[in-house]
Amino acid sequence: MIKLHDKVFKPYLKEEQILSAIDKMAKEIAADYKDETPLFVGVLNGAFMFVADFLKAYQHPCEVSFVRLSSYQGLTSTGIVETLLDVPEELEGKSVIILEDVVDTGRTLKELVHLFSNTNVKEFKIGTLFYKSDIYNGEYAIDYVGLEIPDHFIVGYGLDYNELGRNLREVYQLNQTDMINLVLFGKPGAGKGTQAGFLKEKYNLKHISTGDVFRYNIKNGTELGTLAKSYIDKGDLVPDAVTIDMLKDEVEKNPDAAGFIFDGFPRTAAQAEALDNFLESKDMKVNATIALEAEDDILVERLLERGKSSGRSDDQDESKIRNRFDEYNEKTAPLKAYYEKQGKFHSVNGIGNIEEITGRLSKVIDSL
């Protein structure tokens, strides 16, 4: 195992396997081009090791050049491809073979094809050391492949995680843990806080209550807290981006957690999408959303009883309680539809003693 920044990677491909794949590619290309002088164009930064070893294996006349593109940031593709080093000049009449380190979604490949589309090359082909066929969009033919691999994030042999790992002689795969990330729903009085307390202990999860996070940041005068307070003081809603940044800070404070319970966020489908995008950027996802369900009359009784000791005025007025229920129903309906479409929405009976309800929640979690 190796650690780069905040991530742990495990051995995946040995140097011998990589060099064998490169030797195979060199022989295949030589069979097609040994009687002419092709131009090999390596894609920086990731392909520099691959191109160096490929040229050693390719024992025939050839030329070499490089282009530089970028679409990755951390663990995920940004979806925006930048051209940092343009195509070489004097390409007319030449057979050009692109040498990519890895082909996955095909975004970079599309930009490469675009770069060469206005040149008068004799022939244009594409070779890649690693090929993630499961996620490739299939828009262009891949002519030469070293190794076909699953859609795992890899580093080493020129590939990096935030610029670390390129110099490794072997390839390592992100060590995926069985992380559990939950979104917990429930009307006031449904017992979300109580159950979150039990679940976080049982599964080593971090409970992130949006309300608690807001109060902490505002009380401690953090940059995000000050920003949030500026909106609140004007009577405006705090933008989703600010809330997501607060959640991001909480996630990054707890790198050893086996997962997170998000409580109080998302509240809208747009927020749910923002949460998905944020988690994807951390190579994570929401595994399940669980709604604690209970009849309104029972919850009213609970809250009125709680109000006797809590001192909260909104727990002492039945009309205010029912207004809160109406607001919950209105906001949760689109969220339920959003997560049902993903197959991630679960409804759990919230009536019974604490142990019974914890058992029902655990049954859902254990099935994930």
C-alpha positions as MATLAB code, in Angstrom:
seq = 'MIKLHDKVFKPYLKEEQILSAIDKMAKEIAADYKDETPLFVGVLNGAFMFVADFLKAYQHPCEVSFVRLSSYQGLTSTGIVETLLDVPEELEGKSVIILEDVVDTGRTLKELVHLFSNTNVKEFKIGTLFYKSDIYNGEYAIDYVGLEIPDHFIVGYGLDYNELGRNLREVYQLNQTDMINLVLFGKPGAGKGTQAGFLKEKYNLKHISTGDVFRYNIKNGTELGTLAKSYIDKGDLVPDAVTIDMLKDEVEKNPDAAGFIFDGFPRTAAQAEALDNFLESKDMKVNATIALEAEDDILVERLLERGKSSGRSDDQDESKIRNRFDEYNEKTAPLKAYYEKQGKFHSVNGIGNIEEITGRLSKVIDSL';
ca = [
       0.000    0.000    0.000;
       1.089    3.588   -0.650;
      -0.436    6.888    0.424;
      -0.614    9.937   -1.854;
      -2.077   13.047   -0.279;
      -5.220   11.825    1.525;
      -5.759    8.591   -0.453;
      -4.418    5.055   -0.071;
      -3.566    2.991   -3.161;
      -2.923   -0.734   -3.468;
      -0.706   -2.591   -5.994;
      -2.481   -3.286   -9.285;
      -0.078   -3.883  -12.211;
       3.564   -4.920  -11.974;
       6.235   -3.329  -14.146;
       6.690   -6.598  -16.038;
       3.001   -6.658  -17.021;
       3.178   -3.079  -18.270;
       6.333   -3.604  -20.314;
       4.886   -6.794  -21.805;
       1.780   -4.870  -22.935;
       3.967   -2.142  -24.445;
       6.080   -4.706  -26.292;
       2.882   -6.232  -27.730;
       1.712   -2.794  -28.925;
       5.101   -2.036  -30.482;
       5.005   -5.285  -32.466;
       1.430   -4.660  -33.658;
       2.246   -1.142  -34.829;
       5.504   -2.270  -36.406;
       3.617   -4.830  -38.464;
       1.645   -1.926  -39.961;
       4.321    0.779  -40.236;
       7.839   -0.722  -40.270;
       8.219    0.150  -43.957;
       7.590    3.874  -43.400;
       8.440    6.509  -40.810;
       5.396    7.182  -38.614;
       5.124   10.132  -36.280;
       4.267    9.098  -32.715;
       2.552   11.855  -30.725;
       2.568   11.329  -26.967;
      -0.013   12.968  -24.748;
       1.512   14.751  -21.759;
       1.826   14.605  -18.863;
       0.648   11.054  -18.255;
       2.151    9.298  -21.287;
       5.790   10.340  -20.889;
       6.883    7.032  -19.300;
       4.803    4.983  -21.720;
       6.190    6.800  -24.781;
       9.784    6.400  -23.553;
       9.435    2.642  -23.098;
       7.400    2.276  -26.285;
      10.155    3.918  -28.348;
      12.715    1.530  -26.838;
      10.531   -1.389  -27.922;
       9.847    0.032  -31.400;
      13.019   -0.824  -33.334;
      12.175    0.884  -36.643;
      12.508    4.432  -38.047;
      10.057    6.889  -36.471;
       9.593   10.459  -35.330;
       8.215   11.594  -31.986;
       6.471   14.696  -30.680;
       4.115   15.620  -27.861;
       0.897   17.470  -27.181;
      -0.372   18.381  -23.770;
      -4.002   18.284  -22.699;
      -5.682   18.230  -19.318;
      -9.126   17.227  -18.079;
      -8.407   15.682  -14.652;
      -8.400   17.377  -11.280;
      -7.896   15.095   -8.295;
      -9.816   11.852   -8.788;
     -12.318   12.939  -11.401;
     -12.489   14.433  -14.848;
     -13.566   18.067  -14.890;
     -15.283   17.510  -18.228;
     -13.356   20.492  -19.622;
     -10.312   19.664  -21.766;
      -7.595   22.300  -21.992;
      -4.966   22.390  -24.734;
      -1.664   23.271  -23.091;
       0.775   22.268  -25.872;
      -0.373   22.336  -29.498;
       0.225   19.842  -32.317;
       3.620   19.788  -34.043;
       4.112   21.567  -37.341;
       4.778   19.989  -40.763;
       2.407   17.050  -40.494;
       1.428   16.913  -44.152;
       1.646   13.436  -45.642;
       2.717   11.765  -42.411;
       1.153    8.775  -40.667;
       0.343    9.973  -37.148;
      -0.214    7.629  -34.238;
      -1.442    9.152  -30.986;
      -0.027    7.453  -27.890;
      -2.355    7.967  -24.904;
      -1.663    6.778  -21.368;
      -5.316    5.975  -20.675;
      -8.601    6.245  -22.572;
     -11.675    6.406  -20.349;
     -14.632    8.696  -21.122;
     -13.172    9.838  -24.441;
     -13.280   13.589  -23.718;
      -9.530   14.050  -24.197;
      -9.612   11.839  -27.262;
     -12.300   14.020  -28.814;
     -10.107   17.078  -28.351;
      -7.133   15.250  -29.872;
      -9.111   14.319  -32.968;
     -10.241   17.940  -33.214;
      -6.624   19.155  -32.991;
      -5.590   17.000  -35.939;
      -8.752   17.429  -37.999;
      -7.425   20.457  -39.904;
      -4.071   18.897  -40.785;
      -3.246   17.073  -44.023;
      -1.911   13.917  -42.426;
      -1.711   10.760  -44.503;
      -3.264    8.634  -41.764;
      -4.353    9.101  -38.163;
      -4.562    6.291  -35.595;
      -4.927    6.005  -31.840;
      -3.082    3.768  -29.394;
      -3.512    3.658  -25.635;
      -1.651    1.793  -22.924;
      -4.713    1.496  -20.669;
      -8.267    1.279  -21.994;
     -11.401    1.561  -19.813;
     -13.881    0.122  -22.260;
     -16.736    0.138  -19.722;
     -16.991    3.923  -19.753;
     -15.589    4.852  -23.161;
     -18.219    6.589  -25.293;
     -17.097    4.730  -28.410;
     -17.063    7.788  -30.651;
     -13.681    6.985  -32.211;
     -11.963    3.697  -32.964;
      -9.092    2.697  -30.684;
      -6.590    1.043  -33.022;
      -4.008   -0.291  -30.563;
      -4.566   -1.264  -26.924;
      -2.005   -2.349  -24.347;
      -4.234   -3.449  -21.477;
      -8.002   -3.273  -21.083;
      -8.823   -2.435  -17.449;
     -11.943   -1.799  -15.319;
     -13.055    1.712  -14.385;
     -10.792    2.113  -11.349;
      -8.737    5.175  -10.526;
      -5.063    4.320  -11.016;
      -1.727    6.039  -10.409;
       1.866    5.310  -11.291;
       3.813    4.884  -14.510;
       3.081    8.478  -15.515;
      -0.419    8.697  -14.036;
      -0.957   10.920  -11.035;
      -3.229   11.885   -8.192;
      -2.910   15.656   -7.808;
       0.583   15.450   -9.391;
       1.889   12.714   -7.073;
       2.661    9.170   -8.193;
       3.838    9.752  -11.775;
       7.344    8.424  -11.020;
       6.180    5.046   -9.683;
       7.438    2.131  -11.786;
       4.270    0.094  -11.196;
       0.569    0.958  -11.282;
      -1.529    1.262   -8.137;
      -5.304    1.270   -7.768;
      -7.328    3.429   -5.373;
      -8.063    1.340   -2.299;
     -11.843    1.558   -2.184;
     -13.298    1.008    1.267;
     -16.849   -0.052    1.828;
     -17.903    3.469    2.683;
     -21.522    4.074    3.662;
     -22.992    7.534    3.090;
     -26.567    8.105    4.186;
     -29.085   10.902    3.901;
     -31.501   10.744    6.832;
     -35.014   12.159    6.485;
     -37.764   12.479    9.022;
     -40.424   14.863   10.242;
     -39.820   16.765   13.459;
     -40.111   14.299   16.327;
     -39.353   11.252   14.159;
     -36.147   10.568   16.085;
     -33.528   11.373   13.479;
     -31.038   12.750   15.979;
     -31.422    9.813   18.353;
     -31.056    7.235   15.598;
     -28.126    9.052   13.999;
     -26.352    8.817   17.356;
     -26.733    5.030   17.431;
     -25.898    4.522   13.747;
     -22.720    6.586   13.846;
     -21.398    4.461   16.715;
     -22.415    1.146   15.158;
     -20.994    1.847   11.703;
     -18.210    4.345   12.532;
     -20.054    7.072   10.636;
     -19.742   10.803   11.081;
     -23.068   12.543   11.733;
     -23.178   15.867    9.909;
     -26.145   17.947   10.983;
     -26.432   21.001    8.747;
     -27.894   23.029   11.605;
     -24.986   22.154   13.890;
     -22.473   22.932   11.137;
     -24.042   26.332   10.485;
     -24.105   27.184   14.188;
     -20.460   26.131   14.624;
     -19.210   28.193   11.685;
     -21.206   31.281   12.626;
     -20.308   31.061   16.322;
     -16.600   30.636   15.571;
     -16.530   33.344   12.925;
     -15.073   31.141   10.207;
     -14.832   32.536    6.699;
     -17.822   30.419    5.625;
     -19.719   31.270    8.793;
     -19.229   34.982    8.212;
     -20.359   34.579    4.621;
     -23.457   32.604    5.648;
     -24.317   35.154    8.318;
     -24.147   37.973    5.773;
     -26.981   36.300    3.835;
     -28.970   35.429    6.953;
     -28.723   39.002    8.282;
     -30.219   40.285    5.034;
     -33.032   37.753    5.244;
     -31.728   35.873    2.205;
     -31.299   32.135    1.794;
     -27.735   30.915    2.152;
     -26.601   29.751   -1.338;
     -26.216   26.020   -1.799;
     -22.553   26.493   -2.695;
     -21.805   27.900    0.778;
     -23.551   24.992    2.484;
     -21.733   22.480    0.287;
     -18.404   24.113    1.186;
     -19.246   23.718    4.877;
     -20.103   20.052    4.341;
     -16.884   19.624    2.362;
     -14.891   20.944    5.317;
     -16.639   18.476    7.640;
     -15.940   15.550    5.319;
     -12.280   16.493    4.971;
     -11.915   16.839    8.752;
     -12.838   13.160    9.114;
     -10.711   11.136    6.649;
     -10.916    8.011    8.843;
     -14.721    7.877    8.968;
     -16.290    4.831    7.327;
     -18.966    7.130    5.934;
     -21.282   10.026    6.738;
     -24.855   10.646    7.811;
     -26.155   13.842    6.225;
     -28.942   15.312    8.330;
     -30.756   18.460    7.220;
     -29.233   18.523    3.758;
     -30.290   18.169    1.001;
     -33.659   19.900    1.203;
     -34.280   20.313   -2.527;
     -33.567   18.302   -5.660;
     -31.005   20.934   -6.704;
     -29.211   20.484   -3.381;
     -29.328   16.703   -3.807;
     -27.663   17.060   -7.195;
     -25.045   19.397   -5.698;
     -24.350   16.847   -2.955;
     -23.972   14.091   -5.547;
     -21.502   16.201   -7.526;
     -19.477   17.015   -4.421;
     -19.314   13.389   -3.297;
     -18.365   12.279   -6.802;
     -15.425   14.688   -6.689;
     -14.267   12.792   -3.562;
     -14.845    9.439   -5.272;
     -17.827    8.875   -2.978;
     -21.591    8.636   -3.376;
     -24.849    8.595   -1.428;
     -25.536    4.904   -0.811;
     -29.040    5.315    0.567;
     -31.582    7.848    1.750;
     -33.721    6.674    4.641;
     -36.963    8.310    5.756;
     -38.205    7.645    9.278;
     -41.969    7.496    8.868;
     -44.598    8.012   11.594;
     -48.201    9.168   11.772;
     -48.638   12.887   12.342;
     -50.834   12.456   15.447;
     -48.192   10.331   17.172;
     -45.451   12.837   16.325;
     -47.584   15.716   17.599;
     -47.918   13.934   20.947;
     -44.156   13.354   21.059;
     -43.320   16.973   20.323;
     -45.835   18.401   22.762;
     -44.342   16.148   25.429;
     -40.841   17.188   24.413;
     -41.880   20.824   24.539;
     -42.566   20.561   28.265;
     -38.845   20.152   28.913;
     -37.174   21.569   25.800;
     -38.581   25.063   26.184;
     -38.927   25.338   22.407;
     -41.999   27.361   21.552;
     -42.486   25.493   18.271;
     -42.787   22.241   20.283;
     -45.595   23.677   22.403;
     -48.084   24.776   19.761;
     -49.881   22.082   17.772;
     -50.659   24.382   14.845;
     -46.977   25.310   14.510;
     -46.049   21.626   14.678;
     -48.478   20.722   11.890;
     -47.200   23.644    9.793;
     -43.714   22.161   10.114;
     -45.087   18.818    8.931;
     -46.668   20.480    5.896;
     -43.379   22.178    5.056;
     -41.545   18.838    5.387;
     -44.028   17.099    3.074;
     -43.743   19.861    0.497;
     -39.946   19.809    0.447;
     -39.421   16.080    0.764;
     -41.717   15.019   -2.095;
     -39.308   16.063   -4.914;
     -36.361   14.621   -2.962;
     -38.153   11.308   -2.635;
     -38.699   11.262   -6.393;
     -35.040   12.207   -7.012;
     -33.669    9.363   -4.913;
     -36.319    6.840   -5.958;
     -35.157    7.364   -9.547;
     -31.680    6.314   -8.383;
     -33.074    3.347   -6.466;
     -31.773    4.786   -3.199;
     -34.918    5.773   -1.275;
     -35.923    3.632    1.714;
     -38.850    4.128    4.084;
     -38.539    2.834    7.643;
     -41.243    2.606   10.286;
     -40.297    5.111   12.988;
     -42.791    3.866   15.581;
     -41.601    1.602   18.381;
     -38.857    1.596   20.969;
     -35.429    2.939   20.082;
     -33.819   -0.500   19.720;
     -36.548   -1.704   17.336;
     -36.177    1.337   15.095;
     -32.371    1.045   15.120;
     -32.777   -2.584   14.080;
     -34.961   -1.599   11.105;
     -32.466    1.040   10.007;
     -29.570   -1.409   10.398;
     -31.370   -3.939    8.223;
     -31.476   -1.393    5.382;
     -27.835   -0.400    5.855;
     -26.607   -3.987    6.065;
     -28.305   -4.746    2.760;
     -26.397   -2.037    0.869;
];
